[in-house]
Every structure is written in structure tokens, then in C-alpha cells.
């Protein structure tokens, strides 16, 4: 992919002037510190009564291979085996959804796009519910749910690509329309599966997964999801100049030396892979990939090199705290993470539209 040395950055015309940018390095450093603090709070807060001193001691023991007393095994298990991998996975999923939200909005040139607009998440739901409701792929053991969700997400990706592809390549409008149609189709299949299965805990687990949950986080699920997210983020940072050009339209991108069809195909594969990986371990968590990119652009501007440096950190911090709220608000009952993000995201999006209407389709 060839680009010019200076790639223009899209700017909105009309309306109030853009807000002053925050300095990038201090902002990234501050968010990194905030993420570390959030992870500590995510491990220390919960329904079980584990003090902060005990939490830090158990973390030190887990990280350094230290020893604990026999009567502390239960509390140690809560901190090291349940809360810590869950907090890490929340950060990974939040970062992945935010980064892919940035890429998808540039790829389809739609301010309302998010990682789920391509129909990948609803495709993953078909595979996940086949495991939860009917026990499919039981031979895979603990990998059955995430494996089935990821496999069906990739199958959905291939189906969307085949349906949206034309002789002229992948156009933004066809991608959005095809992804939306597939979303409703896969959602209908999932609904039929839920209603045809036996009622009880299986149906409740299916609904919990559909609304997003990090309750199934384990140490085995963190490295794979983190690896896919880091690889996807690295690719997006490498193509950030191309994203700047693509966001201004295919003709402008071609004039700047960017092949829009080739870049859009690569972005589609990356978005599908990362979305499938995070949805496989967390379910469908909405609004993170929609809201975080817009908030980030308000802070640092529209240059994707700056946006992709900030958005993953902001998404990680947000989802760690959302997960804390989901498991402590009505403890010991755990709320779906996606429900909390929607409760936060809807009013935030309304406020954002009122204050930045010229960016989101206003005059």
C-alpha cells in the first residue's frame, strides 16, 4: 500500500470550531496509569469480602510464586483465578472493541458504525448458542463455547464478504447493508434456537451471553484474545495513514496513492478476526465500539494515528469499570455487561449528538 508522505486528515466543515486537542503523550501516559489503577480496583472490588491488603498479597504470591496459608486458598482463588483474569479480559475486550470501532467507522465512512455492523457478532452468537443450548462440540471441553463462537464468526465473515463483494470491490454502502441484513438473519436463527431449547439455566446462560458477560473469563482465554487484539491493533496503527485517506472517500484515497478496495478488504478481515475473538470470550458487548471512537476524536482530533493510540486505552479503562459495576451493583446477582454499557452509552450518545451534531450528521 503506497501513501504520500503527508496524508490529509478529514475535518468537518460548518458548525462550531473543533475543540482544542489534548497533548497526545500526557494523555496516553495518563490513560496507561488509569488502566493500571482500574485493573487493581477491578481485582480488589467484588461481592466477596477480601481486603485490599489481602488482595495485594495474593497478587504478589501469584506473580512471584509465593506461598499462602491453607485457610487462605478460597480467598486466593477468588482473587487470582476469578477476578484477575476477568479484569485483564475486560481490558483486552474493551481495547479490541474500541480499536475496531475506529477502523469500521473509517472503512464504511459511517459515524454510526461499530464492530457489530458487519454481522460478525450475531454470527458468533449462533455457534455459542449451539453449545449453550444443545451441547454442541462437547468434546472440546472448556474450549467448546469460544471455539464455536469464533468458528461461526469466521463463517459469518465469509458469508458477508461473498454477499457484499462486487466486480468493483467492497463498497461502504453494500458492506453496511449486507452486514445489517445478515445481523437480522443470524439474530432470527438465534431466537429460534432459544425458543426451541428447553427452558431453564441453559436459556438464561444464552441470554446472558447475548447481552455480554465476562463471567467465563479464565487464564486460558486471556492470552489468545490478547494476542489477536494486539496483532489487529498493530496492523491498524501501521495503516493509520491509509485510514485517514479512506475516511475522506475512495476518490480522494486513490488520489493520495491508497488502493481503497485492497485496504478495505484487509480492514474487513482484521475487523472480523478481532471481533470474532473478543465476542467469543465476552459475548456481544455493545456501545463501546460506537462511543469510544467519537469521544477519542473529541480529545485528540481525527488523525487515526492519534485516535488509535488513545481509543484502545480508553476502551480498556471503560470496560474494566463497567464490569466492576455489573458484578457489584446488585451483588451477588451479576448483570449483563452489555446492559450496563447501553445504559451508559445511550445518554452519552444523545449528549454527544447535541454538542457535536455537525460531526454526527447535523447541520
HELIX and SHEET records of a PDB file:
HELIX    1   1 UNK A   24  UNK A   44  1                                  21    
HELIX    2   2 UNK A   52  UNK A   64  1                                  13    
HELIX    3   3 UNK A   70  UNK A   72  5                                   3    
HELIX    4   4 UNK A   73  UNK A   76  1                                   4    
HELIX    5   5 UNK A   77  UNK A   83  3                                   7    
HELIX    6   6 UNK A   84  UNK A  108  1                                  25    
HELIX    7   7 UNK A  120  UNK A  134  1                                  15    
HELIX    8   8 UNK A  138  UNK A  143  5                                   6    
HELIX    9   9 UNK A  144  UNK A  164  1                                  21    
HELIX   10  10 UNK A  172  UNK A  196  1                                  25    
HELIX   11  11 UNK A  201  UNK A  210  1                                  10    
HELIX   12  12 UNK A  219  UNK A  238  1                                  20    
HELIX   13  13 UNK A  240  UNK A  246  1                                   7    
HELIX   14  14 UNK A  250  UNK A  255  1                                   6    
HELIX   15  15 UNK A  260  UNK A  282  1                                  23    
HELIX   16  16 UNK A  288  UNK A  300  1                                  13    
HELIX   17  17 UNK A  304  UNK A  328  1                                  25    
HELIX   18  18 UNK A  337  UNK A  355  1                                  19    
END                                                                             
